[in-house]
Amino acid sequence: MGNRGMEDLIPLINKLQDAFSSIGQSCNLDLPQIAVVGGQSAGKSSVLENFVGRDFLPRGSGIVTRRPLILQLVHNKAEYAEFLHCKGKKFVDFDEVRMEIEAETDRITGSNKGISPIPINLRVYSPHVLNLTLIDLPGMTKVAVGDQPVDIEHQIRDMLLQFITKESCLILAVTPANTDLANSDALKIAKEVDPQGLRTIGVITKLDLMDEGTDARDILENKLLPLRRGYIGVVNRSQKDIDGRKDIRAALAAERKFFLSHPSYRHLADRMGTPHLQKTLNQQLTNHIRDTLPGLRSKLQSQLLSLEKEVEEYKNFRPDDPTRKTKALLQMVQQFGVDFEKRIEGSGDQVDTKELSGGAKINRIFHERFPFELVKIVFDEKELRKEISHAIKNVHGVRTGLFTPDLAFEAIVKKQIVKLKEPCIKCIDLVIQELINTVRDCTNKVQRGVLCCLETERIVSTYVREREGKTKDQILLLIDIELSYINTNHEDFIGFAKYGPFSVSSLVIRKGWLTINNISIMKGGSKEYWFVLTAESLSWYKDEEEKEKKYMLPLDNLKIRDVEKGFMSTKHIFAIFNTEQRNVYKDLRQIELACESQDDVDSWKASFLRAGVYPEKDQVRQLQPEDAAPADTFSMDPQLERQVETIRNLVDSYIGIVNKTIRDLMPKTIMHLMINSAKDFIHSELLAYLYSSGDQNSLMEESADQAQRRDEMLRMYHALKEALTIIGDISTSTVSVPVPPPVNDSWMQVERRPASVAPPPTRPPAVRGTTPGPPPLNPTPAFNAPPIPNRVGPPTNAFSNSAQDPFSAPPQIPSRPARIPPGVPR
């Protein structure tokens, strides 16, 4: 009988499979099952009908099975059938079962002989069956018929591979006896996914249709073309028997008589036939389940663990009890508050690893997005200097100013501070959007009481929107406060109060390496120095440490001119000279400064321009664009340009202080006026708002979808728990039978044999005596382990050790002496 403790596991796996299918999820457990593969008209459907003892499968020419049929056989006193897609309906008439299969197939695939991988689940209860789960798959074909797609062969092949590639799937390879077994499509595709032969079981049909004088004895004894799990022969009803409505029980009796009376098969009669095949499949599936129990148990436990978190929500929920609804409302509000706070403040449980959300995203807005928006306020350098110049001139009026005016500085600073309002408002909008998304996520997590979730989301979102206005008003107030008083005495400000009005002149405009190119060889030649340019002077040092100053050149009366590159020179040169014809450095009327590229030259010229050192007049015209107004583009007054540079640096310093203050106060203001206020509202006032918005019974009313999901979730949860319980009992009370040892299956690796070796396609290998060719590697019958080579002791007959046979009772004594295969000693 196999493993008695395992008898309940196949029905339980069927129930588990239905639980997953009813919820609409794919069964990721890869439950153990048997897939039936073979060519068209190989007899697959007849084998399944013989198992059930009823005619219930569609028949005809071409592709009849066009969708996978998951057939679950359950041993039961009453006989009836059920479809998963027709819940609650019992089919007693098996002709109706056939019509329902045809109708359900056409519903998905149409009537044009197309195929679909969506399975049909059929469960048959009968006292004549053993617990078994099989999948009837479409027969393999080569040619498209009718309206079938031209790639029908590849479609069927891909569908078969979806099922048989899983390690948990046994393969029932069905091949008719009146064709060449070496070219069997079923065995070839099985070899692709199961090269070791651990999961393949061979079935030989149509033994009664072989040519006279031939038989398949050596195949059934697993001597010729051996399989690790061997072959089982069956005799199905002929087309004439089917058309004549021959009873399947009578056909089974005729099959039994055929094997007992046939001289080549009578010694194998107890190992052949449909009853033995069904029993073998039951036992092999049972043992296969036993082998896959460790992996199945771990997957079941992980599924159960993920379900427990969802089922926990339904344990204290009763939809028809008013007190339960009130309690559920209180629990929902409390859980919503906890979830909202966890998402904002962060927590160690249920961490999202895919994207930022809640408090993490708001933190990113505070410290990355908002500073980036401040930096994006780009000052047009040319326009800003022009505005500063105009402000200085307008403050001085008709007089020429000797000092940098404070009022010009304040006017420019205030104009820049006003620009901060836009990024501040944008920051608040981003935080508001994330808060509303967090509220929606928290309500979706509750998953019960549709009206209550919607009402909660509406109330909290409305409150957040109300706080949005107050927060924006407060931020704009902070900016107005900054505008009301320009604190030039701030400790971080570089301006007048701390260092005096001329201290800004020491502010560095640019630093970098330059080469003095026109020093004579007698005085050391060209040499590279570290130059520092300020608003008042140009200094150069031995190196960038700026400890050893070589010279400091005041910028008064200096101008710039271009110098052509010398022959063989790769550097780009410009010169500084004095407009009053005085020496600039030692005895040099000009110093020529060399750079590595023209871009460096242009950059240094721009820096000198900021310091009030301009090019010669003809070069100024070259720098001006053709359509620019020459009046205000460049000032020829070095004093004014130094004042512009001074205010420009002061504005940079003060705007940096304001930005630092706003960046610090923005998160604090938003947290206080919006986020913390929303948390307090949820904990203290949300429940009162929900009670005042309507009847709590209607608030906690479940939708039909939620009720169905809850029922299916609980059903699957209990099925998983029951499965784990039974698996725990079985794993300790049963003993698994090992898989038969390997055989020489190299014949399956060859695509096609030469025509001189292979028998004709319509005739199987004839066996009338000793098997021709080399002796087989495993000369044992289908289900016995081979004798161990070189074992000390008397030789063992292939059929005498019935105690080692895991699949059937001891065989009858054959009516003729058993032949001894070549190579085995007597």
Secondary structure, 3 states (H helix, E strand, C coil): CCCHHHCCHHHHHHHHHHHHHHHCCCCCCCCCEEEEEEECCCCHHHHHHHHHCCCCCCCCCCCCCCCCEEEEEEECCCCEEEECCCCCCCECCHHHHHHHHHHHHHHHHCCCCCCCCCCEEEEEEECCCCCEEEEECCCECCCCCCCCCCCHHHHHHHHHHHHHCCCCEEEEEEEECCCCHHHCHHHHHHHHHCCCCCCEEEEEECHHHCCCCCCCHHHHCCCCCCCCCCEEECCCCCHHHHHCCCCHHHHHHHHHHHHHHCCCCHHHHHHCCHHHHHHHHHHHHHHHHHHCHHHHHHHHHHHHHHHHHHHHHHCCCCCCCHHHHHHHHHHHHHHHHHHHHHHHHCCCCCCCCCCCCCHHHHHHHHHHHHHHHHHCCCCCHHHHHHHHHHHHHHHHCCCCCCCCCHHHHHHHHHHHHHCCHHHHHHHHHHHHHHHHHHHHHHHHHHCCCHHHHHHHHHHHHHHHHHHHHHHHHHHHHHHHHHHHCCCCCCCCCCCHHHHCCCHHHHCEEEEEEEEECCCCHHHCCCEEEEEEEECCEEEEECCCCCCCEEEEEECCCEEEEEECCCCCCCCEEEEEEECCCCCCECCECEEEEEECCHHHHHHHHHHHHHCCCEECHHHHHHHCCCCCCHHHHCCCCHHHHHHHHHHHHHHHHHHHHHHHHHHHHHHHHHHHHHHHHHHHHHHHCHHHHHHHHCCHHHHCCCCHHHHHHHHHHHHHHHHHHHHHHHHHHHHHHCCCCCCCCCCCCHHHHCCCCCCCCCCCCCCCCCCCCCCCCCCCCCCCCCCCCCCCCCCCCCCCCCCCCHHHCCCCCCCCCCCCCCCCCCCCCC
